[in-house]
């Protein structure tokens, strides 16, 4: 599965949730959500570090990135 096209979904919000990192892509006529299971990163993975790396990488790919507040 790939990321939504930047031209269609130029904005993405990222946050850690229970057992996952949520990516919420938005744009004109676009609303897509991708959940990345933290278990895929291995048992020793640091969830906050993974979230921050993802924020940086998405920005490098040209998305307008924001960090969303934690899930309540």
N, C-alpha and C positions, 0 to 999 in steps of 0.2 A: 504494500500500500504506500502510495506516495503522498506528498503534501499537496494541498489545494494550490492551484495556479495563483501566483502573486497578483496577476492582473485582475483576477476575479475576487480573491480574498486577500487584500493587502495588509490587513491588521490581524494580529494574533495576541491573545491573552494567555498567560501561562501561570499555573499554580500547582502546588502540591496538594493532593487529596489523599484520602485513606488508601494506601497501597498503590498509588498511581500519580503520574503527572498529567494534568489536563491541559490540552491545547484547544483553544477556542478561536477558530478563524472566522472573520467577519469581513464583509464588504458589500457592495451593491448587489443585491440578489443572492448573497452567499452567507450561509451560516453552517459551519461544519465543526464537529468536535472529534478530537482524537484523544484517547486515553492510553498512556504508555504505562504498562504494568511494571512497577518497580522491581518485581521478582526477576524480570529479564536482565536487570543490571547485576544480579548476583547478591549473595547474602551479606557481603561486606560493603556494599555500595552506600555512599552517602547521598541521601535523597536531596538535600539542599544543594550540594555540589552539582548533582546531575541537573537540577532545575536551572541553576545559574549558567551552566555550560550550554544548556539548551536555549536559554534566552540569548546568549551571545551568538550562537550558531544561526538562529533564526534571523537575528539582526544582520549578520554577515550575508545571509541569503537575500536580503532586501525587504523583509517584512517589517512593518511598524509594530514593535513589540512592547507589551506592557506586562507587568507582573500583577496578577490579580490577587485580591485578599484571600486569605485561607478559607477553606470550606468550613461552614458552621454546622 
